[in-house]
Amino acid sequence: MGRPIVYLIGAGPGDPGLITVKGLACIAEADVIIYDYLANSKFLSHAREDAEVIYVGKKGFTQHVTQEEINAVIVEKALEDGGKTVARLKGGDPFIFGRGGEEALALVDAGIRFEVVPGISSGYAAPAYAGIPVTHRGITTDMAFVTGHEDPTKDSSDINWEGLATSVGTICFFMGIKNLPTITSRLIEFGRPATTPVALVRWGTTPRQEVLVGTLADIAGKAAAVNFKAPAITIVGEVVSLREQLAWFETRPLFGKTIVVTRSRAQASVLTDALEDLGAEVLEFPTIKIIDPEEWAPVDEAIRNLDIYDWLVLTSVNGVGRFFDRLEYADKDARALAGLRVSAIGPATAAACIERGVRPDYVPDEYRAEGILDGLCERGVGKDSKVLLARALEARDVLPDELRERGARVDVVTVYRTEVGEGDPRVLERLRDAEVDAVTFTSSSTVTNFIKLAEGIDLAAVLKDALVASIGPITSDTARAAGLTVGVEAEEYTIPGLVTAVAKHFGVDIDEEE
């Protein structure tokens, strides 16, 4: 460890694509990542595997971690073990109603170096995603950011209500839902017309986005009637009227659907991106963590003796990555495989091989162990054939056992292990509140680990009206054995096949969307 440093990073308004390049670089560098309720947990997929991740969830008026406690955690972690790099992720911009200044002062007092990484503010991003430009020629050329939740210990307000009411075209109130009746009445009292358009944007820039439109006269009543809650931005001004023509974000086919992805953080992006492209809100809940085998000696021995094998069989993308990494460790490359044939189970595994410079000789039509047996035998695998199978420790023994029964000599080497992932406490909250429309499973391990991480939650109850989506029959069998009702199973046992099945369930034809 070196000299301690803390990056105060603006994580943006919610859409994970709106963080800065520097923000992502700081996350990738950090020893410790401290994030809160408004920072998208998808950013954690950019973290190092050995990074410590700390959730200090703050949720408006029900916050359960005080700012002073958060300051103390940041300082403590920065000074730990002689000095660490800490990434503090904050929603929006840390210096726009984000209390980033308070955290920076705490670091100054502790003598800890820090940098501020500005972020895109929800003050203009949320309106943009709602189809509301905060400035527009012919309507307004100025705007103001105002807190709707002043320090409750103050005796009087610092807000210049008269100036806001009469001199500013567009006003964006942060954290103002609880005080909405006061905000609207004060603006009217100081001269803003009661007919002025108002929009409330909740969870702006995310697939959970909700927009409520009214006027200064009626918006508070409308919000109360539908129990409109924080976090939300309040936009006051004539520009709100443009939403009727410019709304774009809510038109995507899976908008409004919340889908849980249970893959490891490192692998979740492909499935997550595909679902998000269709407009779904994706909650990443890593149930699996990929780790090294207990020892590399058997793998290294096999690599030294590759010339004795007829076939190399790779069953997963992780297996490809770990095997080729070890090949490079032995100062070898794809040329070392010139004397043997390669089989990859599934198109994703085959693509991973191609990326490493090897085009598989055989990719079975059925993407599981059982599907490869006949194909290998048709290609000459039989008595006295020598097969090297590189896979996970936890993989089923169907393939090596069947190959041995057919006379092949099979060496199985473990190139990685899996352990239970870290999950995400915020996803568990959403599960408890039955706010999930679908849960996807891509392997039996994702099912069993999901059950472990959700201990204490009545999954049968919270998923009663939700879709359980499986990538294939083996995963489906595991889910049913765990008491889950599988709603859809991918016809093609791949990530694209799973996305197609989920979309079809919700009435979306992906081919038509493309």
TARA-V341810 format. One record per residue. N is the residue number from 1. NEAR is the number of other C-alpha atoms within 8 Angstrom. Layout:
N&NEAR, N&NEAR
//
This chain:
1&6, 2&6, 3&7, 4&13, 5&13, 6&14, 7&13, 8&15, 9&15, 10&16, 11&19, 12&17, 13&16, 14&15, 15&10, 16&10, 17&4, 18&10, 19&13, 20&8, 21&6, 22&7, 23&12, 24&11, 25&8, 26&10, 27&13, 28&9, 29&9, 30&14, 31&12, 32&13, 33&14, 34&13, 35&14, 36&12, 37&11, 38&10, 39&13, 40&11, 41&7, 42&8, 43&10, 44&8, 45&7, 46&8, 47&11, 48&9, 49&4, 50&5, 51&10, 52&7, 53&8, 54&8, 55&7, 56&10, 57&10, 58&12, 59&8, 60&8, 61&4, 62&6, 63&9, 64&7, 65&9, 66&8, 67&6, 68&6, 69&8, 70&10, 71&10, 72&8, 73&8, 74&12, 75&12, 76&8, 77&10, 78&14, 79&10, 80&8, 81&6, 82&9, 83&12, 84&17, 85&13, 86&16, 87&15, 88&12, 89&13, 90&16, 91&16, 92&16, 93&16, 94&17, 95&9, 96&9, 97&9, 98&11, 99&9, 100&11, 101&9, 102&7, 103&9, 104&10, 105&8, 106&10, 107&12, 108&9, 109&7, 110&7, 111&6, 112&12, 113&9, 114&10, 115&8, 116&8, 117&10, 118&9, 119&13, 120&13, 121&11, 122&12, 123&11, 124&9, 125&12, 126&14, 127&15, 128&10, 129&12, 130&14, 131&14, 132&14, 133&11, 134&10, 135&11, 136&9, 137&6, 138&4, 139&9, 140&12, 141&8, 142&8, 143&12, 144&9, 145&9, 146&9, 147&10, 148&12, 149&9, 150&7, 151&5, 152&5, 153&4, 154&7, 155&4, 156&4, 157&6, 158&4, 159&5, 160&6, 161&9, 162&10, 163&8, 164&11, 165&12, 166&9, 167&7, 168&11, 169&11, 170&15, 171&14, 172&13, 173&13, 174&14, 175&13, 176&14, 177&12, 178&7, 179&9, 180&10, 181&8, 182&7, 183&10, 184&11, 185&9, 186&9, 187&13, 188&12, 189&7, 190&10, 191&9, 192&10, 193&7, 194&8, 195&7, 196&11, 197&14, 198&14, 199&13, 200&12, 201&15, 202&13, 203&13, 204&18, 205&11, 206&9, 207&13, 208&11, 209&12, 210&9, 211&9, 212&8, 213&9, 214&11, 215&12, 216&16, 217&9, 218&8, 219&11, 220&11, 221&7, 222&9, 223&10, 224&8, 225&7, 226&6, 227&6, 228&8, 229&7, 230&9, 231&9, 232&14, 233&16, 234&14, 235&13, 236&13, 237&11, 238&11, 239&15, 240&13, 241&8, 242&10, 243&11, 244&7, 245&6, 246&9, 247&11, 248&8, 249&8, 250&10, 251&6, 252&8, 253&7, 254&12, 255&13, 256&11, 257&12, 258&14, 259&13, 260&12, 261&15, 262&16, 263&14, 264&13, 265&12, 266&6, 267&7, 268&13, 269&8, 270&8, 271&11, 272&11, 273&8, 274&9, 275&13, 276&10, 277&7, 278&10, 279&14, 280&14, 281&14, 282&11, 283&10, 284&15, 285&14, 286&15, 287&16, 288&15, 289&12, 290&9, 291&8, 292&8, 293&10, 294&4, 295&6, 296&8, 297&6, 298&9, 299&11, 300&10, 301&8, 302&10, 303&9, 304&6, 305&8, 306&10, 307&7, 308&6, 309&12, 310&11, 311&11, 312&13, 313&12, 314&14, 315&13, 316&12, 317&9, 318&7, 319&14, 320&13, 321&9, 322&10, 323&10, 324&10, 325&8, 326&10, 327&11, 328&9, 329&7, 330&8, 331&6, 332&9, 333&8, 334&9, 335&6, 336&8, 337&8, 338&7, 339&7, 340&11, 341&11, 342&12, 343&12, 344&16, 345&16, 346&16, 347&9, 348&9, 349&14, 350&13, 351&8, 352&11, 353&13, 354&10, 355&7, 356&8, 357&7, 358&8, 359&8, 360&12, 361&7, 362&9, 363&12, 364&11, 365&6, 366&9, 367&12, 368&8, 369&10, 370&8, 371&11, 372&14, 373&11, 374&7, 375&10, 376&10, 377&9, 378&7, 379&6, 380&6, 381&9, 382&10, 383&8, 384&7, 385&11, 386&12, 387&13, 388&13, 389&12, 390&14, 391&14, 392&11, 393&10, 394&6, 395&6, 396&5, 397&6, 398&8, 399&11, 400&10, 401&8, 402&9, 403&13, 404&10, 405&7, 406&8, 407&10, 408&14, 409&11, 410&11, 411&8, 412&9, 413&11, 414&12, 415&15, 416&14, 417&12, 418&11, 419&8, 420&8, 421&10, 422&10, 423&9, 424&9, 425&6, 426&7, 427&11, 428&9, 429&8, 430&10, 431&11, 432&9, 433&7, 434&8, 435&8, 436&13, 437&10, 438&12, 439&13, 440&12, 441&15, 442&12, 443&10, 444&12, 445&8, 446&13, 447&12, 448&11, 449&12, 450&10, 451&9, 452&7, 453&9, 454&9, 455&6, 456&4, 457&7, 458&6, 459&9, 460&8, 461&6, 462&13, 463&12, 464&7, 465&6, 466&10, 467&11, 468&14, 469&16, 470&16, 471&18, 472&12, 473&8, 474&8, 475&14, 476&13, 477&8, 478&11, 479&14, 480&10, 481&7, 482&8, 483&7, 484&10, 485&7, 486&12, 487&7, 488&11, 489&13, 490&14, 491&8, 492&10, 493&12, 494&12, 495&10, 496&8, 497&12, 498&16, 499&11, 500&11, 501&13, 502&10, 503&12, 504&10, 505&8, 506&7, 507&6, 508&10, 509&9, 510&9, 511&5, 512&5, 513&6, 514&4
//
